């Protein structure tokens, strides 16, 4: 096994730190270039349930979770331990991409002050400059593909 000189180790360490810093800065640049911050008001809070996904999932094959407001029915069907319950908040936002208003839904139970979310609370989101129906809050598990909820004309 060859030994590296202290100078080589220092150079390698500095390069690793530079790579991490550059990665962070590039992600920050993408966020600034592609998203516009907005403050929106929560106008609806729903508690929805779904069957827990299997521990081992196959990407692109496993179907997305189906969320339902009938938590009691799901618990009767699958058992209490196989059903997860989560809070989803709804709001309206203006898309910077086409200047139209859209509805958004995020899976989260706390407002920006880390208190339980209530109707009327204001939260910070970031809307995409390029895609009209795309937004994020960068902290919610809602950006996981399995938790994306597209509102339908009849609700959920």
Backbone as CSV, one residue per row, in Angstrom:
resi,resn,N_x,N_y,N_z,CA_x,CA_y,CA_z,C_x,C_y,C_z
1,UNK,0.834,-1.170,0.000,0.000,0.000,0.000,0.887,1.244,0.000
2,UNK,0.605,2.152,-0.900,1.439,3.343,-0.988,0.951,4.396,-0.004
3,UNK,1.874,5.161,0.491,1.525,6.232,1.413,1.532,7.552,0.673
4,UNK,0.540,8.376,1.010,0.470,9.698,0.409,1.169,10.691,1.324
5,UNK,1.783,11.651,0.710,2.460,12.681,1.502,1.413,13.585,2.165
6,UNK,1.780,14.265,3.233,0.845,15.198,3.882,0.345,16.282,2.923
7,UNK,1.224,16.697,2.003,0.838,17.716,1.039,-0.254,17.175,0.107
8,UNK,-0.128,15.927,-0.339,-1.126,15.318,-1.220,-2.463,15.148,-0.489
9,UNK,-2.411,14.770,0.771,-3.629,14.635,1.557,-4.326,15.986,1.720
10,UNK,-3.552,17.028,1.953,-4.109,18.363,2.097,-4.760,18.826,0.789
11,UNK,-4.097,18.588,-0.323,-4.648,18.962,-1.625,-5.953,18.198,-1.881
12,UNK,-5.974,16.900,-1.568,-7.184,16.093,-1.755,-8.322,16.609,-0.871
13,UNK,-8.023,16.947,0.362,-9.033,17.463,1.270,-9.594,18.801,0.783
14,UNK,-8.719,19.680,0.332,-9.154,20.978,-0.189,-10.030,20.778,-1.428
15,UNK,-9.666,19.860,-2.312,-10.470,19.591,-3.506,-11.852,19.048,-3.129
16,UNK,-11.901,18.170,-2.137,-13.187,17.627,-1.704,-14.084,18.733,-1.144
17,UNK,-13.514,19.615,-0.350,-14.288,20.725,0.213,-14.771,21.640,-0.910
18,UNK,-13.917,21.933,-1.880,-14.317,22.771,-3.014,-15.456,22.137,-3.812
19,UNK,-15.408,20.845,-4.007,-16.470,20.147,-4.744,-17.797,20.261,-3.991
20,UNK,-17.763,20.068,-2.676,-18.988,20.171,-1.876,-19.532,21.596,-1.930
21,UNK,-18.673,22.588,-1.809,-19.102,23.991,-1.863,-19.683,24.311,-3.238
22,UNK,-19.040,23.860,-4.294,-19.541,24.104,-5.652,-20.894,23.442,-5.873
23,UNK,-21.087,22.246,-5.349,-22.372,21.566,-5.464,-23.458,22.361,-4.742
24,UNK,-23.170,22.807,-3.530,-24.120,23.615,-2.778,-24.462,24.898,-3.534
25,UNK,-23.462,25.594,-4.039,-23.698,26.839,-4.763,-24.476,26.621,-6.054
26,UNK,-24.208,25.510,-6.744,-24.950,25.254,-7.978,-26.417,24.949,-7.678
27,UNK,-26.693,24.212,-6.595,-28.085,23.959,-6.212,-28.777,25.253,-5.802
28,UNK,-28.070,26.117,-5.108,-28.623,27.411,-4.721,-28.903,28.266,-5.960
29,UNK,-27.999,28.237,-6.936,-28.187,29.002,-8.168,-29.409,28.493,-8.943
30,UNK,-29.586,27.181,-8.996,-30.758,26.612,-9.666,-32.031,27.064,-8.959
31,UNK,-32.005,27.010,-7.647,-33.180,27.421,-6.867,-33.511,28.887,-7.124
32,UNK,-32.519,29.745,-7.136,-32.746,31.171,-7.366,-33.199,31.430,-8.804
33,UNK,-32.591,30.743,-9.764,-32.907,30.980,-11.171,-34.261,30.420,-11.582
34,UNK,-34.686,29.306,-10.980,-35.883,28.627,-11.460,-37.122,28.787,-10.586
35,UNK,-36.987,29.337,-9.396,-38.136,29.445,-8.492,-38.288,30.850,-7.944
36,UNK,-39.546,31.261,-7.742,-39.869,32.571,-7.184,-40.570,32.358,-5.845
37,UNK,-40.062,32.943,-4.756,-40.741,32.787,-3.467,-42.082,33.528,-3.448
38,UNK,-43.052,32.912,-2.777,-44.369,33.522,-2.606,-44.884,33.191,-1.220
39,UNK,-45.635,34.090,-0.652,-46.322,33.826,0.607,-47.780,33.577,0.264
40,UNK,-48.287,32.416,0.683,-49.671,32.042,0.375,-50.423,31.768,1.665
41,UNK,-51.728,31.806,1.581,-52.590,31.568,2.732,-53.212,30.178,2.635
42,UNK,-53.149,29.422,3.719,-53.753,28.085,3.758,-55.267,28.265,3.786
43,UNK,-55.961,27.657,2.814,-57.417,27.799,2.797,-58.148,26.484,3.080
44,UNK,-57.402,25.396,3.215,-58.044,24.112,3.515,-57.014,23.173,4.124
45,UNK,-57.451,22.415,5.128,-56.597,21.412,5.755,-57.358,20.097,5.757
46,UNK,-56.739,19.054,5.217,-57.366,17.735,5.154,-56.469,16.709,5.823
47,UNK,-57.083,15.799,6.564,-56.362,14.656,7.105,-56.745,13.474,6.224
48,UNK,-55.760,12.927,5.526,-55.994,11.833,4.592,-55.204,10.604,5.021
49,UNK,-55.678,9.449,4.623,-55.026,8.190,4.980,-54.722,7.387,3.723
50,UNK,-53.749,6.505,3.833,-53.446,5.571,2.744,-52.821,4.319,3.341
51,UNK,-52.867,3.269,2.547,-52.201,2.033,2.955,-50.704,2.290,2.907
52,UNK,-49.992,1.831,3.917,-48.534,2.027,3.934,-47.914,1.276,2.755
53,UNK,-46.938,1.892,2.105,-46.282,1.201,0.984,-45.401,0.071,1.511
54,UNK,-45.126,-0.917,0.668,-44.223,-1.992,1.100,-42.844,-1.432,1.404
55,UNK,-42.117,-2.111,2.289,-40.782,-1.632,2.669,-39.843,-1.565,1.472
56,UNK,-39.904,-2.554,0.640,-39.058,-2.564,-0.563,-39.919,-2.219,-1.759
57,UNK,-39.626,-1.097,-2.350,-40.376,-0.649,-3.512,-39.475,-0.673,-4.728
58,UNK,-40.071,-0.986,-5.847,-39.333,-0.981,-7.108,-39.678,0.320,-7.835
59,UNK,-38.685,1.202,-8.000,-38.968,2.476,-8.673,-39.557,2.256,-10.057
60,UNK,-40.449,3.119,-10.467,-41.120,3.121,-11.760,-42.091,1.952,-11.936
61,UNK,-42.172,1.034,-10.972,-43.094,-0.099,-11.072,-44.167,0.003,-9.999
62,UNK,-43.775,0.408,-8.801,-44.706,0.507,-7.695,-45.679,1.656,-7.962
63,UNK,-46.987,1.394,-7.919,-47.946,2.474,-8.176,-47.911,3.502,-7.049
64,UNK,-48.292,4.755,-7.343,-48.291,5.787,-6.301,-49.346,5.482,-5.240
65,UNK,-49.116,6.006,-4.062,-50.075,5.822,-2.974,-51.384,6.517,-3.315
66,UNK,-52.464,5.900,-2.884,-53.791,6.496,-3.058,-54.252,7.000,-1.700
67,UNK,-54.521,8.299,-1.622,-54.931,8.929,-0.378,-56.443,9.044,-0.346
68,UNK,-57.036,8.834,0.825,-58.480,8.856,0.984,-58.847,9.574,2.279
69,UNK,-60.018,10.202,2.276,-60.502,10.833,3.505,-61.229,9.822,4.393
70,UNK,-61.482,8.606,3.896,-62.157,7.566,4.659,-61.131,6.741,5.443
71,UNK,-60.578,7.348,6.497,-59.548,6.673,7.294,-60.112,5.446,8.009
72,UNK,-61.322,5.546,8.522,-61.923,4.418,9.243,-62.109,3.222,8.312
73,UNK,-62.551,3.473,7.092,-62.735,2.389,6.126,-61.419,1.710,5.781
74,UNK,-60.372,2.491,5.602,-59.056,1.912,5.307,-58.538,1.093,6.485
75,UNK,-58.760,1.569,7.712,-58.305,0.817,8.888,-59.051,-0.505,9.010
76,UNK,-60.363,-0.492,8.690,-61.122,-1.760,8.712,-60.598,-2.715,7.645
77,UNK,-60.251,-2.173,6.481,-59.819,-3.006,5.361,-58.407,-3.565,5.551
78,UNK,-57.468,-2.732,6.016,-56.064,-3.140,6.070,-55.523,-3.327,7.486
79,UNK,-56.238,-2.881,8.495,-55.726,-2.945,9.859,-55.091,-1.628,10.249
80,UNK,-55.134,-1.320,11.522,-54.655,-0.035,12.028,-53.178,0.204,11.721
81,UNK,-52.345,-0.810,11.862,-50.897,-0.608,11.701,-50.470,-0.472,10.237
82,UNK,-51.325,-0.859,9.295,-50.972,-0.770,7.879,-51.491,0.485,7.194
83,UNK,-52.072,1.401,7.969,-52.629,2.633,7.408,-51.897,3.826,8.010
84,UNK,-51.429,4.717,7.160,-50.784,5.933,7.655,-51.725,7.114,7.458
85,UNK,-51.634,8.061,8.375,-52.487,9.243,8.358,-51.599,10.470,8.276
86,UNK,-51.888,11.350,7.331,-51.080,12.554,7.163,-51.967,13.760,6.896
87,UNK,-51.425,14.932,7.179,-52.141,16.187,6.986,-51.687,16.822,5.676
88,UNK,-52.650,17.305,4.907,-52.372,17.982,3.643,-53.002,19.364,3.704
89,UNK,-52.241,20.370,3.297,-52.758,21.734,3.280,-52.952,22.176,1.832
90,UNK,-53.988,22.960,1.599,-54.302,23.460,0.256,-54.226,24.983,0.257
91,UNK,-53.885,25.527,-0.891,-53.748,26.977,-1.031,-53.820,27.341,-2.499
92,UNK,-53.975,28.611,-2.787,-53.940,29.133,-4.152,-52.640,29.923,-4.315
93,UNK,-52.059,29.850,-5.511,-50.841,30.615,-5.784,-50.863,31.090,-7.230
94,UNK,-50.121,32.143,-7.504,-50.004,32.685,-8.854,-48.709,32.180,-9.459
95,UNK,-48.816,31.542,-10.615,-47.629,31.013,-11.270,-46.872,32.118,-11.999
96,UNK,-45.563,32.230,-11.762,-44.797,33.225,-12.515,-44.587,32.807,-13.971
97,UNK,-44.835,31.546,-14.278,-44.622,31.056,-15.644,-45.663,31.598,-16.609
98,UNK,-46.931,31.624,-16.193,-47.977,32.105,-17.093,-48.923,33.121,-16.456
99,UNK,-48.622,33.551,-15.223,-49.373,34.577,-14.496,-50.818,34.156,-14.189
100,UNK,-51.104,32.863,-14.201,-52.450,32.388,-13.859,-52.447,31.835,-12.443
101,UNK,-53.633,31.731,-11.844,-53.771,31.190,-10.506,-53.980,29.675,-10.561
102,UNK,-53.363,28.972,-9.613,-53.468,27.524,-9.519,-53.704,27.129,-8.072
103,UNK,-54.155,25.905,-7.865,-54.322,25.327,-6.540,-53.108,24.469,-6.243
104,UNK,-52.671,24.528,-5.008,-51.541,23.709,-4.586,-51.897,22.909,-3.347
105,UNK,-51.292,21.732,-3.219,-51.489,20.871,-2.051,-50.120,20.394,-1.594
106,UNK,-49.856,20.525,-0.301,-48.609,20.047,0.287,-48.913,19.125,1.452
107,UNK,-48.097,18.112,1.605,-48.221,17.223,2.755,-47.393,17.817,3.879
108,UNK,-48.062,18.490,4.790,-47.385,19.035,5.953,-48.416,19.445,6.986
109,UNK,-48.026,19.369,8.240,-48.962,19.661,9.321,-48.579,20.913,10.109
110,UNK,-47.413,21.476,9.828,-46.948,22.660,10.566,-46.870,23.861,9.632
111,UNK,-47.098,25.055,10.203,-46.901,26.260,9.414,-45.420,26.654,9.465
112,UNK,-45.080,27.793,8.925,-43.673,28.214,8.886,-43.103,28.556,10.267
113,UNK,-43.969,28.726,11.256,-43.517,29.010,12.618,-43.412,27.731,13.444
114,UNK,-43.494,26.582,12.783,-43.431,25.259,13.430,-44.557,25.047,14.434
115,UNK,-45.691,25.644,14.157,-46.895,25.437,14.954,-47.892,24.663,14.096
116,UNK,-48.858,23.977,14.727,-49.859,23.265,13.919,-50.542,24.206,12.930
117,UNK,-50.602,23.780,11.666,-51.193,24.613,10.615,-52.691,24.778,10.842
118,UNK,-53.168,26.003,10.581,-54.588,26.313,10.679,-55.010,27.055,9.418
119,UNK,-56.273,26.988,9.102,-56.797,27.740,7.969,-56.518,29.225,8.209
120,UNK,-56.011,29.885,7.183,-55.680,31.307,7.298,-54.209,31.563,7.566
121,UNK,-53.472,30.557,8.052,-52.025,30.740,8.255,-51.350,31.013,6.924
122,UNK,-50.280,31.763,6.976,-49.523,32.067,5.762,-48.231,31.261,5.776
123,UNK,-47.897,30.686,4.621,-46.671,29.906,4.489,-45.911,30.374,3.250
124,UNK,-44.647,30.076,3.240,-43.777,30.439,2.118,-43.640,29.231,1.194
125,UNK,-43.911,29.431,-0.097,-43.657,28.404,-1.107,-42.763,29.018,-2.170
126,UNK,-42.317,28.204,-3.097,-41.567,28.708,-4.241,-42.187,28.129,-5.495
127,UNK,-42.632,29.012,-6.389,-43.280,28.608,-7.633,-42.271,28.636,-8.775
128,UNK,-42.386,27.659,-9.665,-41.455,27.534,-10.785,-41.646,28.651,-11.796
129,UNK,-40.535,29.188,-12.274,-40.578,30.220,-13.314,-40.897,29.618,-14.681
130,UNK,-40.674,28.298,-14.850,-40.824,27.667,-16.160,-42.074,26.808,-16.302
131,UNK,-42.497,26.132,-15.233,-43.617,25.199,-15.306,-44.774,25.720,-14.460
132,UNK,-45.913,26.033,-15.078,-47.003,26.696,-14.374,-47.519,25.959,-13.142
133,UNK,-47.642,24.657,-13.179,-48.244,23.938,-12.057,-47.212,23.307,-11.135
134,UNK,-46.015,23.870,-11.071,-44.957,23.308,-10.251,-44.555,24.299,-9.163
135,UNK,-44.515,23.800,-7.933,-44.119,24.600,-6.789,-43.492,23.657,-5.770
136,UNK,-42.848,24.230,-4.771,-42.286,23.435,-3.688,-42.167,24.305,-2.452
137,UNK,-41.972,23.652,-1.328,-41.617,24.401,-0.122,-40.271,23.922,0.396
138,UNK,-39.599,23.053,-0.343,-38.256,22.550,-0.085,-38.104,21.814,1.234
139,UNK,-39.182,21.681,2.026,-39.045,20.992,3.301,-40.065,19.881,3.452
140,UNK,-41.027,19.859,2.575,-42.137,18.933,2.703,-41.851,17.618,1.991
141,UNK,-42.354,16.495,2.524,-42.235,15.244,1.778,-43.151,15.242,0.562
142,UNK,-43.896,16.311,0.352,-44.801,16.369,-0.792,-44.076,16.286,-2.118
143,UNK,-42.810,16.635,-2.137,-42.110,16.577,-3.405,-41.725,15.152,-3.767
144,UNK,-41.947,14.182,-2.856,-41.776,12.781,-3.209,-42.882,12.414,-4.194
145,UNK,-42.549,11.701,-5.280,-43.564,11.393,-6.285,-44.791,10.684,-5.715
146,UNK,-44.608,9.872,-4.676,-45.753,9.134,-4.135,-46.740,10.045,-3.419
147,UNK,-46.347,11.245,-3.061,-47.214,12.131,-2.293,-47.785,13.280,-3.111
148,UNK,-47.599,13.237,-4.412,-48.140,14.293,-5.253,-49.646,14.088,-5.379
149,UNK,-50.393,15.115,-5.089,-51.847,15.062,-5.216,-52.249,16.128,-6.209
150,UNK,-52.906,15.720,-7.253,-53.422,16.658,-8.235,-54.906,16.874,-7.936
151,UNK,-55.300,18.085,-7.565,-56.712,18.322,-7.280,-57.571,18.060,-8.514
152,UNK,-58.717,17.443,-8.303,-59.668,17.207,-9.375,-60.826,18.162,-9.194
153,UNK,-61.682,18.314,-10.196,-62.808,19.231,-10.050,-63.721,18.870,-8.866
154,UNK,-63.795,17.599,-8.496,-64.681,17.172,-7.409,-63.957,17.080,-6.093
155,UNK,-62.769,17.602,-5.947,-61.977,17.469,-4.718,-60.982,16.360,-4.881
156,UNK,-60.807,15.522,-3.848,-59.843,14.446,-3.898,-60.522,13.227,-4.453
